[in-house]
Amino acid sequence: MKIKLHGFNFRSISDLGFNSNLRKKEEEEEMVTMLSYSRKKKPDSVDRTHEDTCSSAPEDSYVADLIVSEGESVYDYCWYPYMSASDPTTCVFASTTRDHPIHLWDSITGQLRGTYRAYDAMDEITAAFSTAFNPSGTKIFGGYNKSLRIFDIHRPGRDFEQYSTLQGNKEGQSGIISAISFCPSHTGMLATGSYSQTTAIYSEDNMELLYLLHGQEGGVTHVQFSKDGNYLYTGGRKDPYILCWDIRNTVSIMYKLYRSSEVTNQRILFDIEPSGRHLGTGGQDGQIHIYDLQTGQWVTSFQAASDTVNGFCFHPFLPMAASSSGHRRFAKPDGFEEDFSLTGIFTFH
């Protein structure tokens, strides 16, 4: 897996809708945050064993200054919404992994701050498949199979509220809740994606189901609200389209944004830039595409890697974006031929 930083010149920033009038205090604070987690690689420390064959995409620019080890595969993670480098107590993030509870980590020291445990009917720990902080930063939401569990961030342990996503008449959202996103305009709404190819919108106050959206070809793996909170963007596994929904009128899809993802099982994440005008997404072709959200039209693209670009994220206010890429590669055996095929005879006794 490779992590890369992409810079934009100020003319490009203006074209893409970034706000170039950045406050000096914010820049200095954010640079402290960045330096606390990464440092520049030395030329002789670059590992070229698996060098990217894409000439336009350089090797990783930074190496990790902090590595947190989990016991199993990581399902999801999220940063505390009010994190500030000037206040170390807010420098935390939550993660969820297979067969483990939700963990709250100190992003400076790497120490475990708290554990939020959910149990199934057999009183065994069950893992969340997705996690997110609510906008006020007081609660952690976890997505489970046909249910949501809500933890008070100040009370680690096994105390939680549980809400079923299926109603008594079996209506609602079934399947594993694989993605959670809160509306940034403080309307009290949150969206959840499910592997049942549906997206649900709830009211945070009482977890009332407001809308249930159908249309994704694969299991929903990512949901994100627009900056003004009026639109919702959803993406699915092995689904080449990101769907745009107007939550004020959810009868039909507004438009679709293409990204190459038809033959990969990876979760491909997208992001909306700070001004809310453009969306960036990766794909299995190694390209990053930029779309204009006002028109739904493609704006530009560039080759970021030779592998699948499975993650893309804009910086909150600096002219930077980060992408992650990689997929499994298998070495061909000696004497392997492209038209080689396996045949066999099955005998049953």
C-alpha positions as CSV (number, residue, x, y, z in Angstrom):
1,M,0.0,0.0,0.0
2,K,1.4,3.5,-0.9
3,I,0.4,6.9,0.4
4,K,1.1,9.9,-1.8
5,L,0.6,13.6,-1.4
6,H,-0.5,15.7,-4.4
7,G,0.2,19.4,-4.5
8,F,-1.7,22.1,-6.5
9,N,-0.3,25.4,-7.6
10,F,-2.3,28.5,-6.7
11,R,-3.8,28.9,-10.1
12,S,-5.1,25.3,-10.0
13,I,-6.4,25.9,-6.5
14,S,-8.4,28.9,-7.8
15,D,-9.7,26.8,-10.7
16,L,-10.8,24.0,-8.4
17,G,-12.5,26.3,-6.0
18,F,-10.1,26.2,-3.1
19,N,-9.9,29.2,-0.8
20,S,-6.4,30.6,-1.2
21,N,-7.0,33.3,1.5
22,L,-5.8,31.1,4.3
23,R,-5.3,32.4,7.7
24,K,-1.7,32.4,8.9
25,K,-2.6,31.0,12.3
26,E,-4.4,28.1,10.7
27,E,-1.5,27.3,8.4
28,E,1.0,27.3,11.3
29,E,-1.2,25.1,13.5
30,E,-1.8,22.6,10.7
31,M,1.8,22.4,9.8
32,V,2.6,21.5,13.4
33,T,0.1,18.7,13.2
34,M,1.5,17.4,10.0
35,L,5.1,17.4,11.3
36,S,4.1,15.6,14.4
37,Y,2.9,12.6,12.3
38,S,5.4,12.4,9.4
39,R,8.9,13.3,8.4
40,K,10.5,13.6,5.0
41,K,12.2,10.5,3.7
42,K,16.0,10.5,3.2
43,P,17.1,9.8,-0.4
44,D,18.9,6.6,0.7
45,S,16.0,5.3,2.7
46,V,13.6,5.0,-0.2
47,D,12.6,1.4,-0.7
48,R,12.6,0.7,-4.5
49,T,11.9,-3.0,-4.3
50,H,8.3,-2.4,-5.5
51,E,8.8,0.9,-7.3
52,D,5.8,2.3,-8.9
53,T,6.0,2.0,-12.7
54,C,4.0,5.1,-13.2
55,S,6.6,7.8,-14.0
56,S,4.3,10.7,-13.1
57,A,3.7,9.4,-9.6
58,P,6.7,9.6,-7.3
59,E,7.5,7.3,-4.3
60,D,5.9,8.0,-0.9
61,S,7.1,11.5,0.2
62,Y,6.7,10.8,3.9
63,V,7.2,8.0,6.3
64,A,5.0,7.4,9.4
65,D,6.1,9.0,12.6
66,L,3.5,7.0,14.6
67,I,2.3,3.4,13.9
68,V,-0.6,1.9,15.9
69,S,-0.8,-1.8,15.7
70,E,-4.2,-3.5,15.8
71,G,-4.8,-7.2,16.3
72,E,-6.7,-7.8,13.1
73,S,-7.7,-6.2,9.8
74,V,-8.8,-2.6,10.1
75,Y,-12.4,-2.1,9.0
76,D,-12.7,1.7,9.5
77,Y,-11.4,4.7,11.4
78,C,-12.3,8.3,12.0
79,W,-10.7,11.4,13.5
80,Y,-12.1,13.4,16.3
81,P,-14.0,16.3,14.7
82,Y,-12.5,19.0,17.0
83,M,-8.9,17.8,16.9
84,S,-6.4,20.6,17.3
85,A,-2.6,20.4,17.6
86,S,-2.7,23.1,20.2
87,D,-4.8,20.9,22.5
88,P,-3.3,17.4,22.9
89,T,-6.4,16.1,24.7
90,T,-8.3,16.4,21.4
91,C,-5.7,14.6,19.3
92,V,-7.5,11.2,19.1
93,F,-9.0,8.9,16.5
94,A,-11.2,5.9,16.7
95,S,-10.7,2.6,14.9
96,T,-12.5,-0.7,14.5
97,T,-11.0,-4.0,13.5
98,R,-12.1,-7.6,13.0
99,D,-13.1,-9.4,16.2
100,H,-12.2,-6.4,18.3
101,P,-14.1,-3.5,20.0
102,I,-13.8,0.1,18.9
103,H,-10.5,1.6,20.1
104,L,-9.8,5.3,20.9
105,W,-6.2,6.1,20.2
106,D,-4.0,9.0,21.2
107,S,-2.6,10.2,17.9
108,I,0.5,11.8,19.5
109,T,1.7,9.0,21.8
110,G,0.0,6.0,20.2
111,Q,-1.5,5.0,23.6
112,L,-5.0,3.5,23.9
113,R,-7.3,6.1,25.4
114,G,-10.4,4.0,25.7
115,T,-12.3,0.9,24.5
116,Y,-15.9,0.7,23.5
117,R,-17.2,-2.9,23.5
118,A,-20.4,-4.2,21.9
119,Y,-21.7,-7.7,22.7
120,D,-23.9,-10.0,20.7
121,A,-26.7,-12.3,22.0
122,M,-24.1,-14.8,23.1
123,D,-22.4,-12.2,25.2
124,E,-19.4,-12.2,22.9
125,I,-17.6,-9.1,21.6
126,T,-18.8,-8.2,18.2
127,A,-16.9,-5.8,15.9
128,A,-18.2,-2.7,14.2
129,F,-17.9,-2.6,10.5
130,S,-17.9,1.2,10.4
131,T,-17.5,4.0,12.9
132,A,-18.0,7.8,13.1
133,F,-18.1,10.6,15.6
134,N,-21.3,12.7,15.7
135,P,-20.8,16.4,14.9
136,S,-20.6,17.5,18.5
137,G,-17.9,14.9,19.2
138,T,-19.7,13.5,22.2
139,K,-20.7,10.1,20.8
140,I,-19.2,7.3,18.7
141,F,-21.5,5.6,16.3
142,G,-20.8,2.0,15.2
143,G,-22.3,0.1,12.3
144,Y,-23.1,-3.5,12.9
145,N,-25.2,-6.2,11.2
146,K,-28.7,-4.7,10.9
147,S,-28.1,-2.4,13.8
148,L,-26.3,0.8,15.1
149,R,-24.7,1.1,18.5
150,I,-24.0,4.5,20.1
151,F,-21.3,5.0,22.7
152,D,-20.8,8.0,25.0
153,I,-17.2,9.0,24.3
154,H,-16.7,9.9,28.0
155,R,-17.8,6.4,29.2
156,P,-15.6,3.7,27.7
157,G,-16.8,0.1,28.3
158,R,-19.8,-1.8,27.4
159,D,-22.5,0.8,27.9
160,F,-24.2,1.7,24.7
161,E,-27.6,2.4,23.0
162,Q,-28.7,0.0,20.3
163,Y,-31.0,0.7,17.4
164,S,-32.2,-1.9,14.9
165,T,-32.2,-0.7,11.3
166,L,-35.1,-3.1,10.6
167,Q,-38.5,-2.4,11.9
168,G,-40.9,-5.0,13.3
169,N,-42.5,-5.4,9.9
170,K,-39.1,-6.1,8.4
171,E,-39.1,-2.7,6.7
172,G,-36.0,-0.6,6.8
173,Q,-32.3,-1.2,6.1
174,S,-31.0,-4.8,6.2
175,G,-27.5,-6.1,6.0
176,I,-24.2,-4.9,7.4
177,I,-23.9,-1.1,8.1
178,S,-20.7,-0.5,6.2
179,A,-20.5,3.4,6.1
180,I,-21.7,6.3,8.3
181,S,-21.7,10.0,7.6
182,F,-23.2,13.0,9.4
183,C,-24.7,16.1,7.8
184,P,-22.2,19.0,8.2
185,S,-24.9,21.7,8.3
186,H,-26.0,20.6,11.8
187,T,-29.5,19.5,10.7
188,G,-29.3,16.4,12.9
189,M,-29.2,13.9,10.1
190,L,-26.9,11.0,9.4
191,A,-26.6,8.6,6.5
192,T,-25.7,4.9,6.7
193,G,-24.7,2.7,3.8
194,S,-25.4,-1.1,3.8
195,Y,-24.1,-4.1,1.9
196,S,-27.8,-4.7,1.0
197,Q,-27.3,-2.0,-1.6
198,T,-29.3,0.6,0.3
199,T,-28.6,4.0,1.9
200,A,-30.7,5.2,4.9
201,I,-31.0,8.7,6.3
202,Y,-31.9,9.0,10.0
203,S,-32.6,11.7,12.5
204,E,-29.9,11.6,15.2
205,D,-32.2,12.7,18.0
206,N,-34.5,9.7,17.9
207,M,-32.9,7.6,15.1
208,E,-36.1,7.8,13.1
209,L,-35.8,6.5,9.6
210,L,-36.4,9.4,7.2
211,Y,-35.5,8.1,3.8
212,L,-34.4,4.7,2.3
213,L,-32.5,5.1,-1.0
214,H,-32.2,2.3,-3.6
215,G,-30.1,2.4,-6.8
216,Q,-26.5,1.3,-6.0
217,E,-25.5,-1.8,-8.0
218,G,-23.2,-3.1,-5.3
219,G,-23.0,-3.0,-1.5
220,V,-22.6,0.6,-0.4
221,T,-19.1,1.3,0.9
222,H,-19.0,5.1,1.2
223,V,-21.5,7.9,1.9
224,Q,-20.7,11.6,2.2
225,F,-22.9,14.7,2.5
226,S,-22.1,17.9,0.5
227,K,-20.8,20.8,2.4
228,D,-24.2,22.6,2.5
229,G,-25.9,19.4,3.6
230,N,-28.4,19.4,0.7
231,Y,-26.9,16.5,-1.3
232,L,-25.7,13.0,-0.5
233,Y,-23.1,11.1,-2.5
234,T,-22.9,7.3,-2.3
235,G,-20.5,4.7,-3.8
236,G,-20.6,0.9,-3.9
237,R,-18.4,-2.1,-4.3
238,K,-17.9,-3.1,-8.0
239,D,-20.2,-0.2,-8.9
240,P,-18.6,2.2,-11.4
241,Y,-20.9,5.1,-10.4
242,I,-21.0,7.5,-7.5
243,L,-24.7,8.6,-7.1
244,C,-25.8,12.1,-6.2
245,W,-29.0,12.4,-4.2
246,D,-30.9,15.6,-3.4
247,I,-32.1,14.8,0.2
248,R,-34.9,17.4,-0.2
249,N,-36.3,15.3,-3.0
250,T,-35.1,11.7,-3.0
251,V,-37.5,10.4,-5.7
252,S,-34.7,10.1,-8.3
253,I,-30.9,10.3,-8.7
254,M,-29.7,13.7,-9.8
255,Y,-26.6,12.5,-11.7
256,K,-23.9,9.8,-11.7
257,L,-20.1,10.2,-11.5
258,Y,-18.0,7.5,-13.2
259,R,-15.0,5.9,-11.7
260,S,-13.3,2.6,-12.8
261,S,-14.2,0.0,-10.2
262,E,-16.0,-2.8,-12.0
263,V,-13.5,-5.7,-11.3
264,T,-12.1,-4.8,-7.9
265,N,-13.4,-5.8,-4.5
266,Q,-11.7,-3.0,-2.8
267,R,-13.5,-0.1,-1.2
268,I,-12.8,3.0,-3.2
269,L,-13.2,6.2,-1.2
270,F,-13.9,9.7,-2.6
271,D,-13.8,13.2,-1.0
272,I,-15.2,16.7,-1.5
273,E,-12.8,19.6,-1.5
274,P,-13.2,22.3,1.2
275,S,-15.3,24.8,-0.7
276,G,-17.7,22.0,-1.7
277,R,-17.4,22.7,-5.5
278,H,-15.5,19.6,-6.6
279,L,-15.3,15.9,-5.8
280,G,-12.2,13.7,-6.3
281,T,-12.2,9.9,-6.6
282,G,-9.7,7.2,-7.4
283,G,-10.3,3.9,-9.3
284,Q,-8.8,0.6,-10.4
285,D,-7.1,2.3,-13.3
286,G,-4.8,4.3,-11.0
287,Q,-6.3,7.6,-12.1
288,I,-7.9,10.3,-9.9
289,H,-10.9,12.1,-11.4
290,I,-12.2,15.5,-10.4
291,Y,-15.9,16.3,-11.0
292,D,-17.8,19.6,-10.8
293,L,-20.6,19.0,-8.3
294,Q,-22.7,21.9,-9.6
295,T,-23.0,20.3,-13.0
296,G,-22.0,16.7,-12.5
297,Q,-19.5,17.1,-15.3
298,W,-15.9,15.7,-15.4
299,V,-13.3,18.4,-15.0
300,T,-9.9,16.7,-15.1
301,S,-8.0,13.6,-14.2
302,F,-4.4,12.6,-13.6
303,Q,-2.5,9.3,-13.2
304,A,-1.7,8.9,-9.5
305,A,-0.5,5.2,-9.5
306,S,-0.2,2.1,-11.5
307,D,-2.3,0.2,-8.9
308,T,-5.8,0.7,-7.7
309,V,-6.3,4.1,-6.1
310,N,-8.5,3.1,-3.2
311,G,-8.4,6.3,-1.1
312,F,-8.4,10.0,-1.8
313,C,-8.8,12.9,0.6
314,F,-8.4,16.7,0.3
315,H,-6.6,18.7,3.0
316,P,-9.1,20.8,5.1
317,F,-7.5,24.1,3.9
318,L,-4.0,23.6,2.5
319,P,-3.5,23.1,-1.3
320,M,-2.8,19.4,-0.9
321,A,-4.6,16.0,-1.3
322,A,-3.5,12.5,-0.2
323,S,-4.2,9.2,-2.0
324,S,-3.6,5.6,-1.2
325,S,-3.0,2.9,-3.7
326,G,-2.3,-0.8,-4.0
327,H,-3.7,-4.2,-4.7
328,R,-2.6,-7.9,-4.5
329,R,0.0,-9.0,-7.0
330,F,0.9,-12.7,-7.6
331,A,4.2,-13.7,-9.1
332,K,3.9,-15.9,-12.3
333,P,5.5,-19.3,-12.0
334,D,8.5,-20.1,-14.2
335,G,7.4,-21.2,-17.7
336,F,3.9,-19.7,-17.3
337,E,2.1,-19.1,-20.5
338,E,-0.7,-16.6,-21.0
339,D,-3.0,-19.1,-22.6
340,F,-2.3,-21.7,-19.9
341,S,-5.5,-23.3,-18.6
342,L,-6.3,-25.8,-15.9
343,T,-8.3,-28.9,-16.7
344,G,-9.2,-31.7,-14.4
345,I,-11.4,-34.7,-13.7
346,F,-13.5,-35.0,-10.6
347,T,-14.3,-38.5,-9.4
348,F,-17.0,-39.0,-6.8
349,H,-17.1,-42.2,-4.8
